Amino acid sequence: MSQLPIYLVGNPNCGKTTLFNQLTGLRQKTGNFNGVTVERKSGKIFRGDSVKEIVDLPGTFGPGGGSKDKRITYDILLEREEGTRAIYVLDALHLERGLQFLLQVMDMGIPIFIVLTMKDVLEKKNIKLDITLLEKSLGLKIFLVNAKSGDGIGELKEAIFASDSFRIQKRLWTWGNKEESFFQKAKTHLGIENNAGEFFLSQALKFLSKDPSLKEQTYLDFFPSETKVWLENETKKGGYSFTYQEEIIQKSFYIKSVITKVMAFTYKEDFLWEKKADSVLLHPFFGFVFFFAIMGLLFQTLFSWAEYPMDLIESGIQFIQENVSLILPDGPLKSLFVDGILGGVGSVVVFVPQIALLFAFLGLLEESGYLARASFLMDKLMGRFGLSGRSFIPLLSSAACAVPAIMGTRTIENKSDRFTTILVSPLVMCSARYPVYILIVGTIFAFPPLLGLINIQGLVLFGMFLVGLITSLVVALIFRKTVFKEDSSYFIMELPHYMWPSYKSIANSVYQKVKAFLQSAGQVILYISIVLWFLSTFPAGYEKEEWKTSPIEDSYIGRLGKTIEPALIPMGFDWKIGISILTSFAAREVMVSTLAVLYGTEDSEESEGLKESLRKETRKDGSKLWTPLTGISLLLFFAFASQCMSTLAVVRKETDSLIWPTVQFLYMTGLAVLSSTLVYQLGKALGFV
């Protein structure tokens, strides 16, 4: 019999994930809940021969609302196996909000104890909390920790392995005699006298309240089919007038009475700096200046900071290629390893430092509390394009990868907002495009720094980010004016406190994401590199015991490229670029490895790297192929084309339809071809070839 997991539950931004990382270290894995596209994390804690599995559930404030993420945690807890336990993570700075959710979790009858986070902030803000009295008031054990520094984690781990730490607590507050009599009668009739009965009765009150916004989220499907009829008849007969709203008020009174007894607060003027910071970062003008400045800085650092580690990786790959060349005799096996596998995969691996920097930068923005403020700042601007600020975080998250960004749209309750955000998210520049952009920009725009400080390549990369972001907003407006005409939803967000980022947490997150990138993209690149090597090498054979390959134009892939070349000329592309575009529909980054394999098959006495080979490439008339105009045309094609099968698959799952991924593929690819053709032909007419 497998051991039951211990669930980690709590509100969003309560320190739950940081605590999870402290408890499990790097012994963790990610997966999806069955039937729901929601990423979860699970990890293990060891003590001698004993082991416990911890599962980090999505943070939530309650089961109501229309977004998918609101019910997920509740569904998992209600459908748990007998004996499953939970740890409730409570933010010490937001006790009232956290206790509301805690009382609902307690109503489910789950064995539980409380972990109180933000210990360091309590001390800094001079907030005194009587933990002993809070334990007595709630009837549960409480452990105070600093999830970032690890203070209190040792004691917490001991508590996890101790069976007496977890307790089941009944309802702590009471109704009047009349209402309590009704509840007892309802429990008996509905057969829910177990510990979870309080939760189901709370949901029954939602039904009795006749509130349309609550009706669909009552969980009455857990009850017998005659439940609704009995509830209506009984309330009419007994003349009961209490409602679900009254229950919330009763709970709030109880929570306030508890907080008044256990908390003492002396305000410190030192923390006025948060308000001062917000006055700048949320300013309608200076807030935007800061946001675009910080994004511009990001793309500058992607070139300047990543240069040295990229050189090291490139040197390492060349060293391996040289040694493999010395070991293997001339022939197809040597060509496969050196030109196909090492040349293809290595050409993408070299960009890992820049991708890691991107993930680290986004992690810093999120953990510091700035990302939520950027979303709040963008709300008014996005409203002009038919979206709310709630869509901004998925759009910005697309800068890392569109797949989790699309999954993140579950928090958007308005269906029109959600579907529009899903359809335009892939237009924002993602990490899969970076190897392509960096290769093209590095080849075409190899100019000295502007004023000796500003990297031209970083500036172009930032421009491509803006192109993707602006285009996504314009396309969103078109969708909202034509297909999704429903009014945009309101946007309410609680701004988190400014926090010093946990470098350990960010480093672990970057490691996991880079590892996932290499595992997913690496496999695709490996397989395609092998296929490309075969198609670009053969027909070939031995002549006088010497391995000879046909010219690239006469290979299988050369013949295919020549066939499709006439359709590519209006965009300024040749057949080699055309082949790299075709292979990149499996994954965008494959474009780099494709060019590496294609150019690696050509005879050359001097190997100056892929970029130098591209700069030397000429057209039939002798003019250079890789000019700034061709580069811009190719950048625009990759900015707009739908070249990610994973993205289309997740759109299919999130929209539960084949229509929307088809629409997304067609409009994005059409936009790519149209923009590339217009830019190249206009530039050619103006004499910029």
Secondary structure, 3 states (H helix, E strand, C coil): CCCCCEEEEECCCCCHHHHHHHHHCCCEEEEECCCCCCEEEEEEEEECCEEEEEEECCCCCCCCCCCCHHHHHHHHHHCCCCCCEEEEEEEHHHHHHHHHHHHHHHHCCCCEEEEEECHHHHHHCCEEECHHHHHHHHCCCEEECECCCCECHHHHHHHHHCHHHCECCCCCCCCCHHHHHHHHHHHHHHCCCCCCHHHHHHHHHHHHCCCHHHHCCCCHHHCCCCHHHHHHHHHHHHCCCCCHHHHHHHHHHHHHHHHHHHEEECCCHHHHHHHHHHHHHCCCCHHHHHHHHHHHHHHHHHHHCCHHHHHHHHHHHHHHHHHHHHHCCCCHHHHHHHHHHHHHHHHHHCCHHHHHHHHHHHHHHHHHCHHHHHHHHHHHHHHCCCCCHHHHHHHHHCCCCHHHHHHHHHHCCCHHHHHHHHHHHHHCCCCCCHHHHHHHHHHHCCCCCECCCECHHHHHHHHHHHHHHHHHHHHHHHHHHHCCCCCCCCCCCCCCCCCCCCHHHHHHHHHHHHHHHHHHHHHHHHHHHHHHHHHHHCCEEEECCEEEECCHHHCHHHHHHHHHHHHHHHHCCCHHHHHHHHHCCCECCHHHHHHHHHHHCCCCCCCCCHHHHHHHCECCCCCECCCHHHHHHHHHHHHHCCCEHHHHHHHHHHHCCCHHHHHHHHHHHHHHHHHHHHHHHHHHHCCCC
